[in-house]
């Protein structure tokens, strides 16, 4: 793949990943994305009930939003003419930011879900049997 083809591929990859992460976080936090087996934080703690799902995603929204934004910025930045080494470094930093902020968000979300469970003031959801 030539230089511009690689730049376009990197741009699309980072922008699509960033938008997907940011939208998923926003939608789950705002009730537009319900518990499901495909998108969102899917640990047993978060999947325990609708309340833990919503609480976890509200708590994680800022961190995952930062990760998504960093990915979009990286995707746009790779279109700037620079050396291959600079593109490689930029892609590495962008991927690390996306992963790092998303994992921090997941950790914060899981802790928020644990807090809901330990408070004991939530309805037990009969849809989850082995959590």
C-alpha positions as CSV (number, residue, x, y, z in Angstrom):
1,X,0.0,0.0,0.0
2,X,1.4,3.4,-1.0
3,X,1.8,6.3,1.5
4,X,-1.5,8.0,0.9
5,X,-3.4,4.7,0.9
6,X,-1.9,3.8,4.2
7,X,-2.8,7.3,5.6
8,X,-6.4,7.0,4.4
9,X,-6.6,3.5,5.9
10,X,-5.2,4.7,9.3
11,X,-7.5,7.7,9.2
12,X,-10.6,5.6,8.6
13,X,-9.6,3.0,11.2
14,X,-9.0,5.5,14.0
15,X,-12.0,7.7,13.2
16,X,-14.4,4.8,13.0
17,X,-13.0,3.3,16.2
18,X,-13.2,6.6,18.0
19,X,-16.7,7.4,16.9
20,X,-17.9,3.9,17.8
21,X,-16.4,4.0,21.3
22,X,-17.7,7.5,22.0
23,X,-21.2,6.8,20.6
24,X,-21.4,3.5,22.5
25,X,-20.4,5.2,25.8
26,X,-22.9,8.0,25.2
27,X,-25.7,5.8,24.2
28,X,-25.3,3.4,27.1
29,X,-25.1,6.2,29.6
30,X,-28.2,7.9,28.2
31,X,-30.4,4.8,28.0
32,X,-30.3,4.5,24.2
33,X,-28.2,1.4,24.3
34,X,-29.6,-1.4,26.6
35,X,-27.7,-4.3,28.0
36,X,-26.6,-6.5,25.2
37,X,-23.9,-9.1,24.4
38,X,-22.1,-7.0,21.8
39,X,-21.4,-3.3,22.8
40,X,-20.5,-1.6,26.0
41,X,-18.9,-2.7,29.2
42,X,-19.9,-6.4,29.5
43,X,-18.4,-7.7,32.8
44,X,-20.7,-9.8,35.0
45,X,-20.8,-6.9,37.5
46,X,-22.0,-4.4,34.9
47,X,-24.4,-6.9,33.3
48,X,-26.0,-7.7,36.6
49,X,-29.0,-5.4,36.2
50,X,-30.3,-2.5,34.1
51,X,-29.3,-0.2,37.0
52,X,-25.7,-1.4,37.2
53,X,-25.4,-1.1,33.4
54,X,-26.6,2.5,33.3
55,X,-24.6,3.5,36.4
56,X,-21.4,2.0,35.0
57,X,-21.7,3.7,31.6
58,X,-22.6,7.0,33.2
59,X,-19.5,6.7,35.4
60,X,-17.2,5.7,32.5
61,X,-18.6,8.2,29.9
62,X,-15.9,10.9,30.4
63,X,-13.0,8.5,30.2
64,X,-14.2,6.6,27.2
65,X,-15.2,9.9,25.5
66,X,-11.6,11.1,25.9
67,X,-10.4,7.9,24.4
68,X,-12.8,8.2,21.5
69,X,-11.9,11.8,20.9
70,X,-8.1,11.0,21.0
71,X,-8.7,8.3,18.4
72,X,-10.6,10.7,16.1
73,X,-7.9,13.3,16.5
74,X,-5.2,10.7,15.7
75,X,-7.2,9.6,12.6
76,X,-7.3,13.1,11.3
77,X,-3.7,13.8,12.2
78,X,-2.4,10.9,10.2
79,X,-3.5,12.8,7.1
80,X,-0.9,15.5,7.7
81,X,2.2,14.9,5.6
82,X,5.1,13.6,7.8
83,X,7.6,10.8,7.7
84,X,6.7,7.2,8.0
85,X,8.4,7.1,11.4
86,X,6.2,10.0,12.6
87,X,3.1,8.3,11.3
88,X,4.0,5.1,13.1
89,X,4.7,7.0,16.4
90,X,1.4,8.9,16.0
91,X,-0.6,5.8,15.4
92,X,1.1,4.1,18.4
93,X,0.3,7.0,20.7
94,X,-3.3,7.2,19.4
95,X,-3.9,3.5,19.9
96,X,-2.4,3.7,23.4
97,X,-4.7,6.6,24.3
98,X,-7.8,4.9,22.9
99,X,-7.0,1.7,24.8
100,X,-5.8,3.4,28.0
101,X,-8.7,5.8,28.4
102,X,-11.2,3.1,27.4
103,X,-9.8,0.7,30.0
104,X,-9.7,3.4,32.7
105,X,-13.4,4.1,31.9
106,X,-14.3,0.5,32.1
107,X,-12.5,0.2,35.5
108,X,-14.4,3.3,36.8
109,X,-17.6,1.9,35.5
110,X,-17.2,-1.5,37.1
111,X,-16.4,0.1,40.4
112,X,-19.6,2.2,40.1
113,X,-21.6,-0.9,39.3
114,X,-20.1,-2.6,42.4
115,X,-21.1,0.3,44.5
116,X,-24.7,-0.1,43.3
117,X,-24.7,-3.8,44.1
118,X,-23.1,-3.3,47.5
119,X,-25.7,-0.7,48.4
120,X,-28.3,-3.3,47.9
121,X,-31.0,-0.9,46.9
122,X,-31.5,-2.2,43.4
123,X,-34.0,-4.6,42.0
124,X,-32.6,-8.1,41.3
125,X,-32.9,-8.8,37.6
126,X,-34.2,-12.2,36.7
127,X,-32.7,-12.0,33.2
128,X,-29.2,-12.7,34.5
129,X,-28.9,-15.9,36.3
130,X,-25.1,-16.6,36.6
131,X,-23.6,-13.3,37.6
